[in-house]
Amino acid sequence: MILNWTPHKLDIYDSTLALIASLEPAGYAPRLAERRTMLGALDRIPITRVDRDQLAAPLPPIPADVRAVVVSEIVSDAVRAALVAAGRGDVRVLCPDTGPGYAVRRAPDGTLSAAPNATGAVAGVLALRQVAP
């Protein structure tokens, strides 16, 4: 079982762009706490700095009977970094690999592409990524 802690369905494609998995959200999407600092203005446009380095709330506990069958948990790259910083760099916590050549994009005409220079909305990924702690 894979728990998808992102706020959206995650589609995973193979190298031919055939859909191989579609993971629905688990019902909770962890977010990072934000601290904003007003830096000033540029041509009257406010400039702020946002620091995000810790979870706003912990991931919900997983019941023991479910934990026994959970193979991996998927979170965003930013949440994964915060978990690693907090000492929870568990190898089971993965994030979608949206790097060049791994993000599958849907062009306005509906075609899919994983080319590094593809444009369009992200439709899914070719792989999940483990980020080294």
TORPA-4810 file (N, C-alpha, C, O; in nm, 3 decimals):
<nodes>
NODE_1_0.084_-0.118_0.000_0.000_0.000_0.000_0.089_0.124_0.000_0.190_0.130_0.070_M
NODE_2_0.050_0.222_-0.079_0.121_0.350_-0.084_0.023_0.459_-0.040_-0.085_0.471_-0.096_I
NODE_3_0.062_0.537_0.060_-0.020_0.649_0.105_0.026_0.776_0.035_0.143_0.812_0.041_L
NODE_4_-0.066_0.842_-0.032_-0.035_0.966_-0.104_-0.078_1.083_-0.016_-0.197_1.115_-0.008_N
NODE_5_0.020_1.147_0.051_-0.009_1.261_0.138_-0.010_1.393_0.062_-0.015_1.499_0.124_W
NODE_6_-0.005_1.390_-0.071_-0.015_1.516_-0.147_-0.163_1.551_-0.162_-0.248_1.464_-0.143_T
NODE_7_-0.196_1.676_-0.195_-0.337_1.716_-0.203_-0.406_1.676_-0.333_-0.523_1.710_-0.354_P
NODE_8_-0.337_1.605_-0.421_-0.396_1.574_-0.552_-0.366_1.431_-0.591_-0.275_1.367_-0.538_H
NODE_9_-0.444_1.381_-0.686_-0.420_1.248_-0.741_-0.283_1.248_-0.809_-0.246_1.346_-0.875_K
NODE_10_-0.208_1.141_-0.793_-0.076_1.131_-0.854_-0.077_1.020_-0.957_-0.094_0.903_-0.923_L
NODE_11_-0.060_1.057_-1.083_-0.054_0.959_-1.191_0.091_0.928_-1.222_0.175_1.017_-1.231_D
NODE_12_0.120_0.798_-1.237_0.256_0.753_-1.268_0.251_0.677_-1.400_0.169_0.587_-1.419_I
NODE_13_0.340_0.717_-1.490_0.344_0.662_-1.625_0.471_0.582_-1.646_0.571_0.603_-1.577_Y
NODE_14_0.467_0.488_-1.743_0.590_0.418_-1.780_0.660_0.496_-1.890_0.615_0.604_-1.929_D
NODE_15_0.770_0.443_-1.940_0.851_0.517_-2.039_0.780_0.538_-2.172_0.821_0.622_-2.252_S
NODE_16_0.671_0.461_-2.198_0.594_0.481_-2.321_0.477_0.576_-2.297_0.395_0.599_-2.387_T
NODE_17_0.468_0.631_-2.176_0.362_0.723_-2.132_0.227_0.654_-2.115_0.122_0.717_-2.124_L
NODE_18_0.232_0.522_-2.091_0.111_0.448_-2.054_0.094_0.462_-1.902_0.191_0.448_-1.827_A
NODE_19_-0.026_0.489_-1.858_-0.055_0.504_-1.716_-0.039_0.370_-1.645_-0.101_0.271_-1.684_L
NODE_20_0.047_0.366_-1.541_0.067_0.241_-1.468_0.011_0.245_-1.326_-0.011_0.140_-1.266_I
NODE_21_-0.012_0.365_-1.272_-0.071_0.377_-1.139_-0.133_0.514_-1.124_-0.084_0.613_-1.178_A
NODE_22_-0.242_0.519_-1.050_-0.308_0.644_-1.019_-0.339_0.640_-0.869_-0.423_0.562_-0.824_S
NODE_23_-0.270_0.725_-0.793_-0.279_0.721_-0.647_-0.362_0.837_-0.596_-0.324_0.953_-0.611_L
NODE_24_-0.475_0.807_-0.537_-0.564_0.910_-0.483_-0.504_0.968_-0.355_-0.427_0.899_-0.287_E
NODE_25_-0.537_1.092_-0.321_-0.488_1.151_-0.195_-0.542_1.073_-0.075_-0.653_1.020_-0.078_P
NODE_26_-0.461_1.068_0.031_-0.499_0.995_0.153_-0.595_1.075_0.240_-0.645_1.023_0.340_A
NODE_27_-0.623_1.198_0.204_-0.720_1.277_0.280_-0.658_1.381_0.371_-0.730_1.455_0.438_G
NODE_28_-0.528_1.387_0.375_-0.458_1.489_0.455_-0.336_1.530_0.376_-0.262_1.445_0.327_Y
NODE_29_-0.314_1.660_0.362_-0.198_1.709_0.289_-0.114_1.795_0.383_-0.153_1.907_0.415_A
NODE_30_0.000_1.744_0.428_0.085_1.824_0.518_0.136_1.949_0.449_0.168_1.948_0.331_P
NODE_31_0.142_2.055_0.524_0.191_2.183_0.476_0.305_2.230_0.564_0.319_2.188_0.679_R
NODE_32_0.387_2.318_0.509_0.496_2.376_0.586_0.449_2.506_0.652_0.373_2.582_0.593_L
NODE_33_0.495_2.529_0.772_0.467_2.655_0.839_0.542_2.765_0.764_0.654_2.743_0.717_A
NODE_34_0.482_2.882_0.752_0.545_2.994_0.683_0.569_3.110_0.778_0.483_3.146_0.859_E
NODE_35_0.688_3.166_0.767_0.721_3.290_0.839_0.754_3.394_0.733_0.847_3.376_0.654_R
NODE_36_0.677_3.502_0.732_0.697_3.607_0.632_0.765_3.729_0.694_0.734_3.770_0.806_R
NODE_37_0.858_3.784_0.618_0.928_3.905_0.659_0.915_4.006_0.546_0.947_3.976_0.431_T
NODE_38_0.869_4.126_0.578_0.859_4.232_0.478_0.999_4.288_0.457_1.062_4.337_0.551_M
NODE_39_1.047_4.281_0.335_1.182_4.329_0.303_1.183_4.472_0.253_1.286_4.540_0.262_L
NODE_40_1.071_4.520_0.202_1.065_4.655_0.146_0.976_4.655_0.024_0.879_4.580_0.015_G
NODE_41_1.009_4.742_-0.069_0.929_4.752_-0.191_1.020_4.785_-0.308_1.127_4.842_-0.293_A
NODE_42_0.974_4.747_-0.425_1.042_4.776_-0.550_0.938_4.839_-0.642_0.845_4.771_-0.685_L
NODE_43_0.954_4.967_-0.672_0.852_5.039_-0.750_0.714_5.025_-0.687_0.616_5.001_-0.757_D
NODE_44_0.706_5.038_-0.556_0.585_5.030_-0.475_0.526_4.890_-0.465_0.417_4.873_-0.409_R
NODE_45_0.594_4.789_-0.518_0.548_4.650_-0.510_0.613_4.588_-0.387_0.735_4.581_-0.380_I
NODE_46_0.533_4.542_-0.290_0.591_4.483_-0.169_0.676_4.359_-0.202_0.639_4.277_-0.286_P
NODE_47_0.789_4.348_-0.133_0.877_4.233_-0.146_0.884_4.166_-0.010_0.920_4.229_0.090_I
NODE_48_0.849_4.037_-0.007_0.855_3.962_0.119_0.949_3.843_0.105_0.977_3.797_-0.006_T
NODE_49_0.996_3.796_0.218_1.073_3.671_0.220_0.988_3.571_0.298_0.935_3.604_0.405_R
NODE_50_0.976_3.451_0.246_0.900_3.346_0.313_0.998_3.236_0.351_1.068_3.181_0.266_V
NODE_51_1.001_3.204_0.479_1.083_3.093_0.527_0.990_2.977_0.559_0.893_2.991_0.633_D
NODE_52_1.021_2.861_0.501_0.945_2.738_0.526_1.046_2.630_0.558_1.123_2.589_0.472_R
NODE_53_1.046_2.583_0.681_1.143_2.479_0.714_1.091_2.373_0.808_1.164_2.280_0.843_D
NODE_54_0.965_2.384_0.851_0.911_2.281_0.938_0.763_2.261_0.907_0.697_2.350_0.854_Q
NODE_55_0.713_2.143_0.942_0.574_2.114_0.917_0.484_2.198_1.007_0.515_2.221_1.124_L
NODE_56_0.373_2.244_0.951_0.276_2.320_1.030_0.209_2.228_1.131_0.171_2.273_1.239_A
NODE_57_0.194_2.101_1.097_0.136_2.001_1.187_0.198_1.866_1.148_0.232_1.845_1.032_A
NODE_58_0.212_1.775_1.244_0.272_1.646_1.211_0.181_1.564_1.121_0.060_1.586_1.115_P
NODE_59_0.242_1.468_1.052_0.161_1.375_0.974_0.071_1.299_1.071_0.112_1.271_1.184_L
NODE_60_-0.051_1.267_1.030_-0.139_1.194_1.121_-0.085_1.054_1.149_-0.018_0.995_1.063_P
NODE_61_-0.113_1.001_1.268_-0.066_0.865_1.296_-0.138_0.764_1.206_-0.254_0.782_1.170_P
NODE_62_-0.067_0.661_1.171_-0.124_0.555_1.089_-0.154_0.438_1.182_-0.064_0.391_1.252_I
NODE_63_-0.279_0.390_1.185_-0.311_0.277_1.272_-0.219_0.158_1.246_-0.177_0.136_1.133_P
NODE_64_-0.188_0.083_1.351_-0.093_-0.029_1.342_-0.131_-0.129_1.234_-0.043_-0.179_1.163_A
NODE_65_-0.260_-0.160_1.219_-0.299_-0.259_1.119_-0.276_-0.207_0.977_-0.247_-0.285_0.886_D
NODE_66_-0.287_-0.075_0.957_-0.259_-0.017_0.826_-0.109_-0.004_0.806_-0.058_-0.034_0.698_V
NODE_67_-0.036_0.041_0.911_0.109_0.058_0.903_0.176_-0.072_0.860_0.278_-0.069_0.791_R
NODE_68_0.120_-0.186_0.900_0.179_-0.315_0.867_0.180_-0.340_0.716_0.263_-0.417_0.667_A
NODE_69_0.090_-0.277_0.642_0.085_-0.299_0.497_0.130_-0.177_0.415_0.131_-0.182_0.292_V
NODE_70_0.167_-0.069_0.483_0.214_0.050_0.412_0.357_0.026_0.365_0.446_0.000_0.446_V
NODE_71_0.378_0.035_0.236_0.511_0.018_0.178_0.582_0.153_0.173_0.700_0.163_0.205_V
NODE_72_0.508_0.257_0.131_0.567_0.390_0.117_0.463_0.498_0.143_0.342_0.475_0.135_S
NODE_73_0.515_0.616_0.173_0.433_0.735_0.188_0.487_0.839_0.090_0.609_0.855_0.078_E
NODE_74_0.397_0.908_0.021_0.439_1.008_-0.076_0.403_1.146_-0.023_0.289_1.171_0.019_I
NODE_75_0.501_1.236_-0.025_0.482_1.375_0.017_0.546_1.465_-0.089_0.615_1.417_-0.179_V
NODE_76_0.522_1.594_-0.079_0.587_1.688_-0.170_0.737_1.694_-0.138_0.779_1.653_-0.030_S
NODE_77_0.814_1.745_-0.231_0.958_1.758_-0.212_0.990_1.847_-0.092_1.080_1.816_-0.014_D
NODE_78_0.916_1.957_-0.077_0.940_2.049_0.035_0.908_1.983_0.169_0.981_2.002_0.267_A
NODE_79_0.800_1.907_0.175_0.764_1.837_0.299_0.868_1.730_0.329_0.906_1.710_0.445_V
NODE_80_0.915_1.661_0.227_1.020_1.559_0.245_1.145_1.623_0.307_1.204_1.566_0.398_R
NODE_81_1.185_1.739_0.258_1.303_1.808_0.312_1.282_1.843_0.459_1.374_1.831_0.540_A
NODE_82_1.162_1.888_0.493_1.133_1.923_0.633_1.135_1.798_0.721_1.182_1.804_0.835_A
NODE_83_1.086_1.686_0.670_1.089_1.561_0.747_1.233_1.516_0.772_1.267_1.472_0.882_L
NODE_84_1.316_1.526_0.669_1.458_1.490_0.684_1.524_1.579_0.788_1.598_1.531_0.874_V
NODE_85_1.497_1.709_0.781_1.555_1.803_0.877_1.509_1.773_1.020_1.582_1.799_1.116_A
NODE_86_1.388_1.718_1.034_1.334_1.686_1.166_1.375_1.547_1.212_1.329_1.500_1.317_A
NODE_87_1.461_1.480_1.134_1.507_1.347_1.173_1.415_1.234_1.131_1.430_1.122_1.179_G
NODE_88_1.322_1.262_1.041_1.232_1.156_0.993_1.261_1.127_0.847_1.169_1.124_0.764_R
NODE_89_1.386_1.106_0.814_1.427_1.078_0.677_1.410_0.932_0.643_1.501_0.870_0.588_G
NODE_90_1.296_0.877_0.673_1.263_0.736_0.650_1.271_0.705_0.501_1.222_0.782_0.418_D
NODE_91_1.332_0.592_0.466_1.346_0.555_0.325_1.211_0.526_0.261_1.201_0.522_0.138_V
NODE_92_1.106_0.505_0.341_0.974_0.480_0.285_0.904_0.609_0.242_0.801_0.604_0.174_R
NODE_93_0.957_0.725_0.280_0.895_0.852_0.244_0.955_0.899_0.112_1.074_0.929_0.104_V
NODE_94_0.871_0.904_0.010_0.914_0.938_-0.125_0.843_1.064_-0.172_0.747_1.108_-0.109_L
NODE_95_0.890_1.121_-0.281_0.820_1.235_-0.341_0.816_1.213_-0.492_0.898_1.140_-0.547_C
NODE_96_0.719_1.277_-0.559_0.713_1.264_-0.705_0.840_1.322_-0.768_0.885_1.429_-0.730_P
NODE_97_0.897_1.250_-0.864_1.016_1.300_-0.933_0.971_1.391_-1.047_0.932_1.344_-1.155_D
NODE_98_0.976_1.520_-1.022_0.933_1.617_-1.123_1.052_1.684_-1.191_1.038_1.791_-1.251_T
NODE_99_1.168_1.622_-1.182_1.288_1.675_-1.247_1.277_1.667_-1.399_1.189_1.599_-1.452_G
NODE_100_1.369_1.736_-1.469_1.367_1.733_-1.616_1.370_1.590_-1.669_1.454_1.509_-1.629_P
NODE_101_1.278_1.560_-1.759_1.271_1.426_-1.818_1.190_1.328_-1.736_1.169_1.215_-1.780_G
NODE_102_1.142_1.368_-1.618_1.062_1.279_-1.534_0.921_1.331_-1.510_0.832_1.253_-1.476_Y
NODE_103_0.898_1.460_-1.527_0.763_1.515_-1.516_0.692_1.492_-1.649_0.744_1.525_-1.755_A
NODE_104_0.573_1.435_-1.642_0.491_1.413_-1.762_0.398_1.533_-1.773_0.320_1.561_-1.682_V
NODE_105_0.405_1.602_-1.886_0.324_1.722_-1.906_0.220_1.699_-2.015_0.243_1.627_-2.112_R
NODE_106_0.103_1.763_-1.995_-0.006_1.755_-2.093_-0.012_1.888_-2.168_-0.036_1.993_-2.109_R
NODE_107_0.011_1.882_-2.298_0.005_2.001_-2.383_-0.141_2.043_-2.402_-0.231_1.963_-2.377_A
NODE_108_-0.164_2.167_-2.446_-0.303_2.213_-2.469_-0.383_2.122_-2.562_-0.506_2.114_-2.551_P
NODE_109_-0.315_2.053_-2.654_-0.387_1.963_-2.746_-0.412_1.825_-2.684_-0.469_1.738_-2.750_D
NODE_110_-0.369_1.805_-2.557_-0.395_1.679_-2.487_-0.284_1.577_-2.494_-0.289_1.475_-2.425_G
NODE_111_-0.181_1.601_-2.577_-0.073_1.504_-2.588_0.016_1.510_-2.463_0.032_1.615_-2.401_T
NODE_112_0.073_1.396_-2.429_0.163_1.384_-2.314_0.307_1.383_-2.361_0.338_1.331_-2.469_L
NODE_113_0.396_1.440_-2.280_0.539_1.439_-2.311_0.618_1.443_-2.181_0.580_1.511_-2.086_S
NODE_114_0.728_1.370_-2.178_0.820_1.375_-2.065_0.953_1.434_-2.108_1.052_1.424_-2.036_A
NODE_115_0.957_1.495_-2.224_1.080_1.558_-2.273_1.121_1.669_-2.176_1.036_1.740_-2.123_A
NODE_116_1.252_1.684_-2.152_1.299_1.787_-2.057_1.251_1.928_-2.090_1.239_2.011_-1.999_P
NODE_117_1.223_1.957_-2.216_1.178_2.092_-2.254_1.027_2.098_-2.280_0.979_2.195_-2.338_N
NODE_118_0.952_1.995_-2.237_0.808_1.991_-2.261_0.739_2.105_-2.184_0.783_2.146_-2.077_A
NODE_119_0.632_2.153_-2.242_0.552_2.257_-2.177_0.413_2.202_-2.151_0.374_2.099_-2.206_T
NODE_120_0.339_2.271_-2.067_0.203_2.230_-2.035_0.192_2.196_-1.888_0.291_2.198_-1.814_G
NODE_121_0.073_2.165_-1.846_0.046_2.132_-1.706_0.104_1.994_-1.673_0.101_1.903_-1.756_A
NODE_122_0.156_1.980_-1.552_0.207_1.850_-1.509_0.089_1.755_-1.495_-0.007_1.784_-1.424_V
NODE_123_0.097_1.640_-1.564_-0.008_1.539_-1.561_0.030_1.422_-1.474_-0.056_1.344_-1.433_A
NODE_124_0.158_1.408_-1.444_0.206_1.295_-1.364_0.357_1.286_-1.370_0.424_1.382_-1.410_G
NODE_125_0.410_1.173_-1.331_0.554_1.153_-1.328_0.589_1.015_-1.381_0.504_0.927_-1.392_V
NODE_126_0.717_0.997_-1.414_0.767_0.867_-1.457_0.822_0.785_-1.341_0.842_0.664_-1.354_L
NODE_127_0.847_0.852_-1.226_0.908_0.781_-1.114_0.880_0.855_-0.983_0.844_0.972_-0.981_A
NODE_128_0.898_0.782_-0.875_0.900_0.843_-0.742_1.046_0.857_-0.703_1.131_0.781_-0.749_L
NODE_129_1.075_0.952_-0.618_1.214_0.985_-0.585_1.236_0.972_-0.435_1.155_1.015_-0.353_R
NODE_130_1.347_0.911_-0.403_1.392_0.909_-0.263_1.502_1.013_-0.250_1.601_1.009_-0.323_Q
NODE_131_1.484_1.105_-0.159_1.582_1.211_-0.139_1.673_1.169_-0.024_1.625_1.139_0.086_V
NODE_132_1.801_1.166_-0.048_1.895_1.123_0.056_1.886_1.216_0.178_1.884_1.338_0.163_A
NODE_133_1.882_1.157_0.297_1.879_1.241_0.419_2.009_1.315_0.439_2.024_1.389_0.536_P
</nodes>
